[in-house]
Amino acid sequence: MDKIGYPVLTEKTIRLLERNQYSFDVDVRSDKTEIKKWIESFFDVQIRGMNSHRLPRKKKRMGAVTGYTVRYKRMIVTLKLGYSIPLFSSK
């Protein structure tokens, strides 16, 4: 659970949901096999394919100090037909 950040919900990722693709922000040091094993065991799904990319850094300024935001990787996971991941709890 430490390696997976949270599901990403933007306009593009909502369009990807129609094609059974889900996006997650993950730790930069994790690789595809770790993420695949974790998602398959936690959500009880089968993964057909995975894509990943690192997003560009953004500058942040706090007074006189200039720094960058925390780096993370975005994984786009394609599930096999018949599987889905509940993004919102039904409470």
C-alpha positions in Angstrom: 0.0 0.0 0.0 3.0 2.3 0.5 4.0 2.2 -3.1 0.6 3.0 -4.6 -0.5 6.6 -4.0 -4.0 7.1 -5.2 -6.2 6.8 -8.3 -6.0 9.8 -10.6 -9.3 11.3 -11.8 -8.8 13.9 -14.6 -10.7 14.4 -17.8 -8.4 12.1 -19.7 -8.4 9.3 -17.1 -12.2 9.4 -17.0 -12.2 8.8 -20.7 -9.8 5.9 -20.2 -12.2 4.3 -17.8 -14.5 3.6 -20.8 -11.7 1.4 -22.2 -11.1 -0.4 -18.9 -7.9 1.5 -18.1 -7.2 2.9 -14.7 -4.5 5.4 -13.6 -2.6 5.5 -10.4 0.2 7.6 -9.0 2.9 5.4 -7.6 6.3 5.7 -6.0 9.1 6.5 -8.4 11.3 3.7 -7.1 8.7 1.0 -7.8 8.7 -1.0 -11.0 5.9 -2.5 -13.1 6.1 -6.0 -11.7 5.7 -4.8 -8.1 2.7 -2.7 -9.0 1.2 -5.5 -11.1 1.4 -8.0 -8.2 0.0 -5.6 -5.7 -2.9 -4.4 -7.8 -3.8 -8.0 -8.8 -3.8 -9.2 -5.2 -5.4 -6.2 -3.6 -8.3 -5.7 -6.1 -8.6 -9.3 -7.2 -8.3 -8.5 -10.9 -6.2 -9.6 -13.9 -4.1 -7.1 -15.7 -3.7 -7.2 -19.5 -1.1 -4.4 -19.8 0.6 -1.5 -18.1 2.1 1.7 -19.2 4.1 4.2 -17.0 5.5 7.6 -17.3 7.1 10.2 -15.1 5.4 13.6 -14.9 7.5 16.7 -15.3 8.7 18.5 -12.1 6.9 21.7 -11.1 8.6 24.6 -9.4 7.3 25.7 -6.1 8.2 28.9 -4.2 7.9 29.3 -0.5 9.1 32.9 0.3 12.7 33.2 -0.8 13.3 29.5 -1.2 12.6 27.9 -4.5 12.1 24.1 -4.8 10.3 21.4 -6.7 7.3 19.3 -6.0 7.7 15.6 -5.0 8.4 13.3 -8.0 6.1 10.5 -8.7 5.3 8.1 -11.5 1.9 7.5 -13.2 0.8 4.0 -14.1 -2.0 3.3 -16.6 -3.3 -0.2 -16.0 -5.4 -2.0 -18.6 -7.6 -4.8 -17.2 -8.8 -7.9 -18.9 -12.5 -8.0 -20.0 -14.9 -8.6 -17.2 -12.8 -7.0 -14.5 -13.1 -3.6 -12.9 -11.7 -1.6 -9.9 -14.1 0.3 -7.7 -12.7 3.8 -7.4 -15.2 5.1 -4.9 -16.4 3.3 -1.8 -20.1 2.5 -1.6 -20.6 4.0 1.9 
